[in-house]
Amino acid sequence: MDRASDQAFNQSGELSDYNLFSTHSALVAACAREGAAAQHAALSALGERLGSAAMFALGDTANSNPPLLRVFDRFGARRDEVEFHPAWHELLGRLVAEGLHTGPWAEPCAGAHVARAAGYLMWAEIENGTQCPATMSYGAVPALKPQSGDFGVWLQLLMSRDYDPRFVPAADKRGVLMGMGMTERQGGSDVRANTTRAVAVGTPGPGREYRLTGHKWFFSAPMCDAFLVLAQAPRGLSCFLVPRFLPDRSVNGLKLQRLKDKLGNRSNASSEVEFADAWGLLVGEEGRGIPAILEMGVYTRLDNAIGSAGLMHQCTVQAIHHARGRHAFGRLLVEQPLMRNVLADLALESAAAVALVMRLARAFDAQDDEAAGLLRRLLTPVAKYWICKRAPAVCGEAMEVLGGNGYVEEGPIARRFREAPLNSIWEGSGNIMCLDVLRALAREPRTQDVLEELLAHTGSDDPRYHRFAAALSADLRAGAVAEARARELTQRIALAVQAAVLLADGPSAECEAFLASRLVSGAPAAFGTLPPGTDYEALIARCYTPQSP
Ligand SMILES: Cc1cc2nc3c(=O)[nH]c(=O)nc-3n(C[C@H](O)[C@H](O)[C@H](O)COP(=O)(O)OP(=O)(O)OC[C@H]3O[C@@H](n4cnc5c(N)ncnc54)[C@H](O)[C@@H]3O)c2cc1C
């Protein structure tokens, strides 16, 4: 006989086994708008694979079974290995097989970076730890491409779609992944404070051998096959490729000290490392380490913004799903006017994030275009700052939509909420991004022209938009902006570009709500404050439209 306490009713049920792409109209539209229409079918097939219950389960399993550091074997010999749960290897294998690490470099085509951005955004909805080695490998390619010498072999292996987890020399492997080491105990943002030293083994110069002594305080994905590492050489801060194995096949002097016990991103290992006479090759010129490693940083920062857009979207989708399946006070939550406002506001924030990251990704497809280069330079820190800042607020609000079920670990939100602040911290924290925006504007005066061109081509004559864009231009033209105002300025650029991209598709409920709320009233401190008359249903549907059975 059934007992009341064994019954579960008025619960929304699990949301999985759905297509992450075709149910997300804002993403489908962005791909078409930004030059990846031809990849629609491939992205839809990817969305189907990634949205499976098996993928959701793998993401949960990998994060509830964090990696373990094995410094020594049982006889006391040094190993410096990290052991991962099989779910991590399964996920990373699938990510690499999908080409979400270096696909656009291995198989360049029109819209390749935009299509990858869409795939990477969907991956972020499922699992985030595996994105760390993926994005560093994506960024390592442009950092190594201009170099001559022994780097070609590494480039070839980075392009592989075969994930090879074995701890063996790269020469024996079917494919490799790369990490990076910049942050030291005494300074992360200010890498000029780095104390790790590098000394040439013979003749110094690009592609030559050096020995490194020192440490890195954060060193993620330490089971990568090689790392781009900053160290002080006689001519200044320089960038080195440091592999896990030496050319003679012995293990290189990277001593893993311990793994960080992190708030989130628990599937991924983040270590502290000592370089004990570690062997490396100089990348670029001595003293030019910061520009060399920033070639990588531009891509990882793009990916931080895309990853946060994915997190926001998945949390919002889970909130919509819950509200459609849960009754309170005689109606479904989604039918309650105030809840509809909250959901629509979250959906709007998600759509605006998608619009900005996908527009930025398009600038990465136009590699040789000067204007696109200036746009990448400006909008990468803008998007990294603004979207990563919005993610914890969106994920937190989505959690509350699920009520108590949102706060418990077995639900879909808790892990993603713990993940949300990270993209804002690593790869250059919020203030560093905003100061970088000022630098981009000051160093190249054409940058503002390119921004204004983007803002001018909306086809809209909406006075609210034109007032906002004109005031931004006037402030920029007035000359140097004080450092203390850098966040305010960066936020205004982000909102203006988001509005411009949304308007480019013609008038819509989304545009109307964005102009009325974000441009007129400013970004909301709490969601659920869209003005009366907003078409809530339309905004929610753009974020998530369930497949018909
Ligand atoms: C999980 C995790 C994994 C990581 N993995 C790696 C990795 O693999 N490789 C790697 O190199 N690093 C890694 N990092 C380090 C990360 O990139 C740094 O933590 C980050 O860049 C900030 O540096 P910091 O911690 O030294 O803070 P600080 O540089 O001390 O900065 C502290 C705060 O001060 C602000 N600030 C700094 N300068 C200014 C200024 N001039 N004006 C105003 N505000 C300022 C910053 O924005 C920040 O909010 C990782 C970090 C985390 C959390």
Ligand as a Chemical Component Dictionary entry (heavy atoms), coordinates in Angstrom:
data_LIG
# 
_chem_comp.id                   LIG 
_chem_comp.type                 NON-POLYMER 
_chem_comp.pdbx_formal_charge   0 
_chem_comp.three_letter_code    LIG 
# 
loop_
_chem_comp_atom.comp_id 
_chem_comp_atom.atom_id 
_chem_comp_atom.alt_atom_id 
_chem_comp_atom.type_symbol 
_chem_comp_atom.charge 
_chem_comp_atom.model_Cartn_x 
_chem_comp_atom.model_Cartn_y 
_chem_comp_atom.model_Cartn_z 
_chem_comp_atom.pdbx_ordinal 
LIG C1  C1  C 0 40.875 27.905 -9.537  1  
LIG C2  C2  C 0 41.988 28.761 -10.048 2  
LIG C3  C3  C 0 42.847 28.256 -10.995 3  
LIG C4  C4  C 0 43.887 29.039 -11.483 4  
LIG N1  N1  N 0 44.731 28.520 -12.423 5  
LIG C5  C5  C 0 45.787 29.252 -12.848 6  
LIG C6  C6  C 0 46.726 28.722 -13.790 7  
LIG O1  O1  O 0 46.575 27.609 -14.280 8  
LIG N2  N2  N 0 47.783 29.475 -14.148 9  
LIG C7  C7  C 0 47.975 30.725 -13.645 10 
LIG O2  O2  O 0 48.953 31.362 -14.006 11 
LIG N3  N3  N 0 47.099 31.262 -12.760 12 
LIG C8  C8  C 0 46.023 30.561 -12.362 13 
LIG N4  N4  N 0 45.132 31.097 -11.449 14 
LIG C9  C9  C 0 45.445 32.372 -10.842 15 
LIG C10 C10 C 0 44.593 33.538 -11.287 16 
LIG O3  O3  O 0 44.833 33.855 -12.633 17 
LIG C11 C11 C 0 44.906 34.699 -10.330 18 
LIG O4  O4  O 0 44.394 34.337 -9.063  19 
LIG C12 C12 C 0 44.321 36.006 -10.790 20 
LIG O5  O5  O 0 44.957 36.444 -11.958 21 
LIG C13 C13 C 0 44.472 37.100 -9.711  22 
LIG O6  O6  O 0 45.780 37.154 -9.216  23 
LIG P1  P1  P 0 46.065 37.090 -7.646  24 
LIG O7  O7  O 0 45.327 35.931 -7.092  25 
LIG O8  O8  O 0 47.521 37.130 -7.422  26 
LIG O9  O9  O 0 45.384 38.385 -7.053  27 
LIG P2  P2  P 0 45.994 39.866 -7.034  28 
LIG O10 O10 O 0 46.806 40.099 -8.258  29 
LIG O11 O11 O 0 46.625 40.097 -5.736  30 
LIG O12 O12 O 0 44.682 40.727 -7.129  31 
LIG C14 C14 C 0 43.749 40.827 -6.043  32 
LIG C15 C15 C 0 42.632 41.780 -6.445  33 
LIG O13 O13 O 0 43.181 43.067 -6.687  34 
LIG C16 C16 C 0 42.748 43.548 -7.947  35 
LIG N5  N5  N 0 43.801 44.398 -8.511  36 
LIG C17 C17 C 0 45.071 44.043 -8.825  37 
LIG N6  N6  N 0 45.727 45.101 -9.335  38 
LIG C18 C18 C 0 44.859 46.142 -9.356  39 
LIG C19 C19 C 0 44.936 47.507 -9.764  40 
LIG N7  N7  N 0 46.047 48.007 -10.334 41 
LIG N8  N8  N 0 43.847 48.302 -9.610  42 
LIG C20 C20 C 0 42.711 47.810 -9.071  43 
LIG N9  N9  N 0 42.586 46.534 -8.663  44 
LIG C21 C21 C 0 43.639 45.707 -8.812  45 
LIG C22 C22 C 0 42.456 42.304 -8.780  46 
LIG O14 O14 O 0 41.501 42.579 -9.804  47 
LIG C23 C23 C 0 41.906 41.359 -7.719  48 
LIG O15 O15 O 0 40.531 41.594 -7.566  49 
LIG C24 C24 C 0 44.069 30.358 -10.988 50 
LIG C25 C25 C 0 43.178 30.858 -10.027 51 
LIG C26 C26 C 0 42.145 30.085 -9.576  52 
LIG C27 C27 C 0 41.205 30.655 -8.543  53 
# 
loop_
_chem_comp_bond.comp_id 
_chem_comp_bond.atom_id_1 
_chem_comp_bond.atom_id_2 
_chem_comp_bond.value_order 
_chem_comp_bond.pdbx_ordinal 
LIG C1  C2  SING 1  
LIG C2  C3  SING 2  
LIG C2  C26 DOUB 3  
LIG C3  C4  DOUB 4  
LIG C4  N1  SING 5  
LIG C4  C24 SING 6  
LIG N1  C5  DOUB 7  
LIG C5  C6  SING 8  
LIG C5  C8  SING 9  
LIG C6  O1  DOUB 10 
LIG C6  N2  SING 11 
LIG N2  C7  SING 12 
LIG C7  O2  DOUB 13 
LIG C7  N3  SING 14 
LIG N3  C8  DOUB 15 
LIG C8  N4  SING 16 
LIG N4  C9  SING 17 
LIG N4  C24 SING 18 
LIG C9  C10 SING 19 
LIG C10 O3  SING 20 
LIG C10 C11 SING 21 
LIG C11 O4  SING 22 
LIG C11 C12 SING 23 
LIG C12 O5  SING 24 
LIG C12 C13 SING 25 
LIG C13 O6  SING 26 
LIG O6  P1  SING 27 
LIG P1  O7  DOUB 28 
LIG P1  O8  SING 29 
LIG P1  O9  SING 30 
LIG O9  P2  SING 31 
LIG P2  O10 DOUB 32 
LIG P2  O11 SING 33 
LIG P2  O12 SING 34 
LIG O12 C14 SING 35 
LIG C14 C15 SING 36 
LIG C15 O13 SING 37 
LIG C15 C23 SING 38 
LIG O13 C16 SING 39 
LIG C16 N5  SING 40 
LIG C16 C22 SING 41 
LIG N5  C17 SING 42 
LIG N5  C21 SING 43 
LIG C17 N6  DOUB 44 
LIG N6  C18 SING 45 
LIG C18 C19 SING 46 
LIG C18 C21 DOUB 47 
LIG C19 N7  SING 48 
LIG C19 N8  DOUB 49 
LIG N8  C20 SING 50 
LIG C20 N9  DOUB 51 
LIG N9  C21 SING 52 
LIG C22 O14 SING 53 
LIG C22 C23 SING 54 
LIG C23 O15 SING 55 
LIG C24 C25 DOUB 56 
LIG C25 C26 SING 57 
LIG C26 C27 SING 58 
# 
